[in-house]
Amino acid sequence: MLELPTLNTRAIICGETDPARVAYDALVAAGYERVLLFGGGQINRLFYQSDLVDELRLTICPIIIAGNDAPDFVDR
């Protein structure tokens, strides 16, 4: 049987504040220096609009991950 590591999770409430900024600030406060933003177009747009992305590594796998009807990488 595969044992999964115990995950340390917590809920962060952002209210009216920019959710990308709240997530970023929480990660910095927790001591993270590098994270992977793995989301859809809406999540990516939030972080790009808040100028919180400093590196982009794009992997294109349309047959495995998506198809012709897949959402945009960054929503407009």
C-alpha positions as CSV (number, residue, x, y, z in Angstrom):
1,M,0.0,0.0,0.0
2,L,1.3,3.5,-1.0
3,E,1.7,5.8,2.0
4,L,1.1,9.5,1.2
5,P,2.9,12.1,3.3
6,T,0.9,14.1,5.8
7,L,0.1,17.5,4.3
8,N,0.2,20.6,6.4
9,T,-2.8,22.6,5.1
10,R,-4.7,25.6,6.3
11,A,-7.4,27.8,4.9
12,I,-6.6,31.5,4.1
13,I,-9.5,33.9,3.9
14,C,-8.8,36.9,1.6
15,G,-12.1,38.7,1.7
16,E,-12.0,41.8,-0.6
17,T,-8.2,41.6,-0.8
18,D,-6.4,40.4,-4.0
19,P,-6.4,36.6,-3.6
20,A,-3.1,36.2,-5.4
21,R,-1.4,38.7,-3.1
22,V,-2.9,37.1,0.0
23,A,-1.6,33.7,-1.2
24,Y,1.8,35.1,-2.0
25,D,2.2,36.9,1.3
26,A,1.2,33.7,3.2
27,L,3.8,31.7,1.3
28,V,6.5,34.3,2.0
29,A,5.6,34.4,5.7
30,A,5.8,30.6,5.8
31,G,9.4,30.8,4.4
32,Y,8.8,29.5,0.9
33,E,11.1,31.0,-1.7
34,R,10.0,29.0,-4.8
35,V,6.5,27.6,-5.6
36,L,4.8,26.1,-8.6
37,L,1.7,27.9,-9.8
38,F,-0.3,25.0,-11.3
39,G,-3.7,26.4,-12.2
40,G,-6.0,27.2,-15.0
41,G,-6.3,30.4,-16.9
42,Q,-8.2,32.3,-14.1
43,I,-5.6,31.5,-11.4
44,N,-2.7,32.3,-13.8
45,R,-4.3,35.6,-14.7
46,L,-4.7,36.6,-11.0
47,F,-1.0,36.1,-10.4
48,Y,0.2,37.8,-13.6
49,Q,-2.1,40.8,-13.1
50,S,-0.6,41.2,-9.6
51,D,2.9,41.0,-11.1
52,L,3.8,38.0,-8.9
53,V,5.2,35.7,-11.6
54,D,9.0,36.0,-12.2
55,E,9.5,32.9,-14.3
56,L,7.5,31.0,-16.8
57,R,8.2,27.4,-17.8
58,L,5.7,26.3,-20.4
59,T,5.2,22.7,-21.2
60,I,2.8,21.9,-24.1
61,C,1.2,18.5,-24.0
62,P,-2.2,19.0,-25.8
63,I,-2.8,15.3,-26.4
64,I,-2.2,14.3,-22.8
65,I,-3.5,17.2,-20.7
66,A,-6.0,19.0,-23.0
67,G,-7.7,19.1,-26.3
68,N,-9.1,21.6,-28.7
69,D,-11.8,22.7,-26.2
70,A,-9.3,23.3,-23.4
71,P,-9.4,26.7,-21.6
72,D,-6.8,29.4,-22.5
73,F,-3.5,29.3,-20.6
74,V,-4.2,32.8,-19.3
75,D,-7.8,34.0,-19.3
76,R,-8.6,37.3,-21.0
